[in-house]
Amino acid sequence: MAGTTNFQKGQTGTEHRGADVMEKAKDAGTSAMDRAKDIAGTAADKAKDAASTVGRSAEDATHAVGRGMESLADTVRQNLPREGVIGSAASTVASSLETGGRYLEKEGLQGMADDLTGLIRRNPIPALFVGIGLGFLLARLTTSSRS
C-alpha cells in the first residue's frame, strides 16, 4: 500500500505540474492575442490616418485644379481676340473654364460625388443607359487593344 500512495502522490504532482503548464500556456496565448490585437489596432489607426491624408491631398489637388482653371480662363481672355468667331469661341471657352474652376474650387471631390449621386437619383433610367453605353465602349476598347 505504501507503494500505491507514493504512486498516487507522484500522479497528483504530475497533474499539478501539468495544470501549471496548461495555465502558463493559456496565459502566453492570451498575452499573444492581446499583443496581436494591439498591433492590429495600431495598423488600423495608421491606415485610417493614411487614408485621411490621401483624401485631404486629393481634395486640395481638386481645389488647386479649380484655381488653375480660373487662371487659365483669365489667360484665354487676355491673349485671344475679343471679336469675331475666334473671339466668341474664346469667350465661351473662358467662361466655361471659369465656371468649372469655381465649381471645383468650391465643391471639391465630395461635392462632385454628392451632385453625381443626386443626378443619378433624379434620372435613373438615363443614368442606366449612360452606364451601359460606357460599359460597351470600355469593352470595345479593351477587346480592340487585345487584337
N, C-alpha and C positions, 0 to 999 in steps of 0.2 A: 503494500500500500504506500509506503514511503516513496517508492519509485513513481507511482501514479501521481502523487501530489506534486513531486518535482516536475513531472511532465506537464501537469496542468498549470503550474506556475510558469513554466517556460512558454507554454502556449499563450497564457494570459499576457506575458511580457512581449511576446511576438505580436499579439493582437494590438497591444498598446502602441508598440513601435510602428506597426502598420497604420494605425489610426493617425499617429503623429505625421507619418509620411504623407498620408492622404490629405491631412489638414494643410500641411505645407504646400503640397501640390495645388490644392484648391486656392490657397492664398496667392501663390505665384500666378495661377491662371487669372484670378480676379485682378491682381496688380497689372498683368499684361493687358487685360481687357481695358482697364482704366487708362493705361498709357495709350493704347490704340485709339480709344475714344478722344483723348486729349489731342493726339496727333491729327485725327480726322477733323476734329472741331477747328483746330488751327488752320489746317489746309482749306477747309470750307470758308473760314473767315478771309484767308488770303485770296481765294478765288472770288469771293464777293467784292473785295476791295479792288482787285484787278478788273473785274467786270465793270464796276462803278467808274473806275478811272478811264477805261476804254470808252464807256458811254459818254462821259464828260468830254473826252477828247473828240469823239465823233460829233457831239453837239457843238463844241467850239469850232470844229472844222466847218460844219454846216453854216454857222453864223459868219465865219470868215469868207466862205464862198458867196454868201449873200452880199457881204460888203464889197467883195471883188466884182460881183455882177453890177452893183450900183456904180462903182468906179468905172467899169467898162462902159456903162451907159453914158456917163459923163464924157468919156474919151470919144465915143462914137459921135455924140452931139457936137463936140468941139472940132473934130477933124474931118467930118464928112460934110458935103454940101447940104444946105438947108432947103434948097429949092429944086424943083423938077422931080422926076421919077426917083432918082437916087436919093434925093433929099427926103422925099416922102417915105421911102423904104427905110432909110437910116433912122428917121424919126420913130417909125413903128418899131424897129428893132431896139432902139434905145429905150423906148417906153416899156417894151416887153421885158428887157433886161432889168430895168429899174424896178418894175412891179414884182418880177420874180425874185430879185435880190432882196427887196423889202420883206417879201413873204418868208424867204429862207431865214433872214436875219431875225425876224420877229417870232416865227413859229418853231423853227428848228426841226429836227427829226421827229420828235414826239408829236408836234402839231401836224406835221405832214401825215404821220401814221393815223392820227385821230381823224383828219379830214378824209383820208382814203377809206377808212373804216365807215365813216358816215356816208360817203358817196356810194359805197357798195351796199350798205343797208337801205339807202333810199332807192337804188336802182339795181336790184339783184339779178334780173334777167339780162340786161345789157352787160353787167359785170361778168356773168357766167359766160356769155358769148365772147367777150374780150379774153377771158381766161382760156377758153377753148381755142380761140384763134392764136393766142400766144403759145399755147402748148403745141399746136400744129406747126407753127413756124419754127419753134425750137427743135421739134422732132425732125423737120425737113433739114434744118441747118446741121444737126448732128449726124444725120444719115448721109447728107451730101459730103460732109468732110471725111467720112469713113471710106467713101467710094473712090 
